[in-house]
Amino acid sequence: MEKLKKVALIPARYASTRFPAKLVQDLCGMSVIQRTYLSTVQTGVFDQVVVVTDHQAIADQIVAVGGDVFFSTREFESGSDRIAEAAQAMDAGIFVNVQGDEPFQDTQSLLDLTAVFSDPEVKVASMMFSISAAEAQNPNAVKVVLDKDNFALYFSRSPIPYVREKAVEISYWKHVGIYAYRKESLLAFTGLHKSFLETTEMLEQLRLLENGVRIKMVPTTHQAIAVDTKEDLERAVAWYMGRIKF
């Protein structure tokens, strides 16, 4: 079987509602986006890593560490929409959307994610992490329920599935927002209108499900640190300095 070229595309939007300019904040001598870029490269999983941005400050920081940058030409609804513009002219079979605000990437997780494309039936894949019933109550933790082959049935901010019989033991899966696409599936995503469920839950992956596109879910034990707030940045610094563990 022909080996598919794998490219990591990191959408890096400058504006942020909860934490303005979060990607250029200092994280122990480098910015958040620099650490995300370098940790993605250092996994060795990808043939190429490119930061897709709308702002010169982010581009300058990536160039400063020897990285590749693609400038977005307009505003986009989602990170997947943003990276699709960059992917269009690139010669690769698999594109992985690595979140720009997750500075510590995990090699094994990314290997597992890209490995599922050995099955020609897999067009889109993402990741999930086991959480407790208490954690499942948090609307910021996006949950996913699965079919018997680990394809997503639905994603929600609500705790799903609902447990009617309290004696039943249930596993909750938290969605980890890293997506992998075959090129044709990524480009097709941009041609789909923003869907009803996507708008309702504010979850871009629901656009795919509503249009009949299956998403293969890959389990991981890696707990990614996403920098969405100043408190998250402090936690990332503490982890990097070895003061806390997960």
C-alpha positions, 0 to 999 in steps of 0.5 A: 500500500502506498505510504500517505504523506502526512502534514500537520496544519496548526490553525493559529488565530490571533484573536481570542474571546477569553484570553486575548493574544493567548498564542503569543504569550510567554511559556517559559521562554517561548510563546504558546504557539512556538511550543505547539509548533516545535512539539509537533515537529519533534513527534516525528510523525509528520512529513511537514508542519505548517502554522496557518495564521491571520496575524503577522505577530504569530507568523514572525514567531514561527519564522523565528524558530525556523517554521513554515507559515501560511497566511489565511486570506479571510475569516473562517467559521472554524479551524478546519475551514482555516486549514482547508485553504492551506491544504488545497495546494499541498500534495499530501494524503493526510492532514491533521488539524493540531490545535494551536493552543495545545503546546505539548503534543504527544507522539503516541497519540498522533501515531495512533490517530494517523494509523487508522487511515490504513483502513480505506473506509476511514475518511475523518478521525479524531481522539477521545479520553476517558473521564469520570461521571463528575467531569462529564457534567462540565459543558466545556468538556465535549462528550462523544458516544460511539457505535460498535466500531468506534465511529462517533454517533454524536458529540455534545456538551451535555453528559451523554449517554443519559443514565436512566438506570443508576445501577448501570456502569457507564464510560464517558468519553471526552472529545480531544479536539485534534482532527485528521482528514483525508485531503478530499474529505477536508476540502469537502468539509468547507463546501458544507453549510454550517449545520443546525446542530453545529450552531446549536452546540457550537461544535464544528464536528457536528457539521460532518455527522449531519452530512453523513460523514463518519468520524473514527474515534481513537482513544488516548490516555494523554491529557492535553493542556489547552491554553484558553485562560490565564489560569490554563497558562499558569498550569502549563508553566507549572507542568513544564517546570515539573511542579505538577503532574497529570 
